Amino acid sequence: MNLIDLKQVFDDRSVGAAEQFVPQGRLRGVRTRVVARRRRRIATWTTAAVVAVVALAVAVPGGQPDVTPAPAVSPSPARMIEGFPEYALGARVVAAASGTAPEQRVELTVVPTTLDLVVFTRCDGAGENVSIMHELRVNGRELADGSCGGSLRPPDFAGLGVRVGEPATFVMRLSGAERQDESSRAAAPIPDGATFGIAVGERIPFDRYPLPPRPSATPTPLDRMPPNCAPAACADAVVIRSDPTDPLRPVRQTVAWRTLAQIDMVAQTPGLLHVRVNGVEVTTGEWWDYGTSGNGMYGDKDHGWKSPFGLDLRPGDPVTVEIVPEHVTGPWRVVLVPDQAVPGG
């Protein structure tokens, strides 16, 4: 699954205003025309709204919890490569390049050992309320365009002409800048001296990823609902929470389906949450630190799950939702957010 075009997806599918959603570690404002249409997966975000359905919750017997692999030792201080941390979002940066305006283009060639890649970009020094815009290409094919800064993990690099063991050339080009105030947005020049860069990371196994040290303080209990959940949307929400005695225990609910606007996920520790609907995995939430950040996934409005997942659910159908945790060592929460605009949904 993964993670892209947050603004477009949330504008199309969110229960509340798109401004409520704050992406973490993803390209802000990215329009990935090649990738976003597939919409297999959406990246992390910090606030959300929530879902609905009449539910009967059951914990799936899981026996003893799995043993979480010991993570790699975190480097101290963290190594930086061309302004990017060596490790981020489950990936290790293998190559990076940077430039300084008035230069507007940087190029990077890598020979990937996997197609599970993450592309990072950064733009610094543009000034307050100014966003630098950029375009990304790989092997001459459009990868993304929009506001610079964040990360991108397309689900189909092979479809973009990238092959394991063969050189792949990534190009980042600045396309302009925008200045935004409270009521308007206008074109602005790219300031001389602004710096920008691109990095390509390869995803690595969980037990090889250098996790940060576990905080000594007791974590704040998770709220039942996402902070910006509109009351009308949350009134019938179904909330799936971790087993308080075993966060690695899978949890299953049977629900009378309501058309979803989105799925909201949050965890307090590093690890994964696999979300399965009628046995089909529709998204995987990922956490690589203890920041209690959120992950988001678009819902099935307008039959949005039929093409990518083969799921064409109807309101009122009995549906099984299962959350299968992996590596987590603390509480987590998943909320299904209904689409209030759909009649009968």
Secondary structure, 3 states (H helix, E strand, C coil): CCECCHHHHHHHHCCCCHHHCCECCCCCCCCCHHHHCCCCECCEECCCCCCCCEEEEEECCCCCCCCCCCCCCCCCCCCEECCEECEECCEEEEEEEEEECCCCEEEEEECCCCCCEEEEEEEECCCCCEEEEEEEEECCEEEEEEECCEEECCCCCHHHCCCCCCCEEEEEEEEEEEEECCCCEEEECCCCCCEEEEEEEEECCHHHCCCCCCCCCCCCCCCCCCCCCCHHHHCCCEEEECECCECCCCEEEEEECCCEEEEEEEECCCEEEEEEECCEEEEEEEECCCCCCEEEEECCHHHCCHHHHCCCCCCCCEEEEEEEEECCCCCEEEEEEECCCCCCC
